[in-house]
Amino acid sequence: MAERTAASLETATPLSAPPRAGAPALAPETKPKSSLAAAMEHIAPTRDERLFLVLSIFIGVISGLLVVAFRIAIEWIQLLAMGSSPHAGQLRLLFVPGIAGLVVAALVVWFFPAARGSGVNQTKAALYIYDGYISFRTVIGKFITAALAIGGGHSLGPEDPSLQIGAGVASIVARNLRLSRRRLRMFAPIGAAAGLAAAFNAPISAILFVIEEVIGSWSAAVLGSLVLAAISSVVVVRGFLGAEPMFRIPSITVKDPRELMAYAVLGVIGGLLAPVFAIILGYLRPRLRAMPRWTQFVQPAVAGLMVGAIGYFGFPQVMGVGYDIIDQAMHGQFVWQMLLALTLLKLLATTFSFSSGTPGGMFAPTLFIGAMLGGAVGAFEKHFFPHLTGTIGAYSLVGMGVLFAGFLRAPLTSVFMVLEVSGNYSIILPLILANTLSFLLSRTLQPVGIFEIFTQQDGLDLPSMEEQREEAALHIEDALRPVAVPVARGSDTLSAVAEVLARGGARACLVQLIDGSWYPMSAEELATASATLAPETPVQRALKSDRAPLLFPDMPLDSALHYFPRWPLLPILNRASRETLEGMLTLDDVLHRYRAGE
């Protein structure tokens, strides 16, 4: 009897290949109610997670209030310092940015050293290096110095500082509640999303940017908190400042396919300009930082004088945030030569301001440059190709997304940001086309994104979200190999299985149980069972209660690693039929695949 069983066992070994996909799918098993209830209890949010969600709303409200105050402070400082209608030739345009630079430099050097820069990399550093810690002093310093710099005419924006202010609010709340280190790290990106959403009045864009550039990935709990924080902050902002989109243009209809070619040209031009912008910033910024320390007191002032000179001698539009100038460009108030000049001068003014270490963001200048570039391309094409139906406003909107995608390397954010700030969804087709071309071309010409350039210059080792997105993850199928061990049935006897293992010199076998599941059994486990049970005992009775994990070829390769301390090998199953083996996996197979590279 044992010989017949052994013979049937040998014929079942996959040395004569086990059945592959193609068998009809088994009817799904009905889980006992108790198991389903246990699973639901495991999935349902815990008390801490519910508290986490409530705190996300609170952080969103506080961040929204701070951002409203921040924007009002910028507008009041700008009104007091620059006047209600600044124009070329006013001496205040020449001197106010320099004076603001001196004041800001003194504050940064003496009181708020962590307020330098835009705020994006500082928030990432807080998340990955300092366990989410952002001090109250940094929040206050960022608020004061960025408001003074932007209101004083420096070519910077409020969005990036708002992101850091929101992250700082979240860090302060988490620390005062004495949350764990893991929770503290999770709060920083939630506050960042709240601050950025309030600054842009655009919750979807803020959530996407934080996922794309700050955390790189998300879970259901993190996504829920991001959404609640962003929406809460936007509700607060809209309660104070209104719910209207930032820019308004008429809906467009692309009737002529050649119109898409015009937008594609804009995408290519933006993809060429974005690396130039990054290279100039990447060249000037470290050289200014390497200068003697005393020059940090005058660098923002000199940058302010240079920006002021641009405004004094004919182009005050480049000073400050410039959203009103973007709106004018969208409504055709500039000729294409003027728009092109503003594109180049804004790029220079932003380079001066940002490289000097003046606190302020890159988002608004990027949108400004992109809008002027798009308007210039649109006005040029309308002048020389009047049969094209696109409006200058449409080209300006697409241009904003084009430079955002190419320079800041956030392609998804660039699309939704333009849609949210304009409320115009008819622009989506040319927007996606142009943004994609800009992103791909910019990445080809300048492989390292601007935030990674700043990270390297600052001597930090922060994860590059763009590089992570481009990594080709290994899957189980990349290390999978055919089943090379005996395959037994649960009804086979211990003696028959032991005989086949001994004959083939195998150190393990795969046992298929009556219910179709699999159990990898080592030779040592079989020997222990044989010493305590009768030889005619079915092998299924000798198995432990646990079963091999359900693994499929398309799953990430690293998901199998933590099973090897328990199992000598792992069966890889077919998703359509769990009784069908696709192959097997051992720890050596995984390690060999990682050593071999991609």
Secondary structure, 3 states (H helix, E strand, C coil): CHHHHHHHHHHCCHHHCCCCCCCCCCCCCCCCHHHHHHHHHHHCCCHHHHHHHHHHHHHHHHHHHHHHHHHHHHHHHHHHHHCCCCCCCCHHHHHHHHHHHHHHHHHHHHCCHHHCCCCHHHHHHHHHCCCCCCCHHHHHHHHHHHHHHHHCCCCCECHHHHHHHHHHHHHHHHHHCCCCHHHHHHHHHHHHHHHHHHHHCCHHHHHHHHHHHHHCCCCHHHHHHHHHHHHHHHHHHHHHHCCCCCCCCCCCCCCCHHHHHHHHHHHHHHHHHHHHHHHHHHHHHHHHHCCCHHHHHCHHHHHHHHHHHHHHCCCHHHCCCCHHHHHHHHCCCCCHHHHHHHHHHHHHHHHHHHHCCCCCECHHHHHHHHHHHHHHHHHHHHHHCCCCCCCHHHHHHHHHHHHHHHHCCCHHHHHHHHHHHHCCHHHHHHHHHHHHHHHHHHHHHCCCCHHHHHHHHCCCCCCCHHHHHHCCCCEHHHHCECCCCCEEECCCEHHHHHHHHHHHCCCEEEEECCCCCEEEEEHHHHHHHHHHCCCCCEHHHHCCCCCCCCCCCCCEHHHHHHHCCCCCCEEEECCCCCCCEEEEECHHHHHHHHHHCC
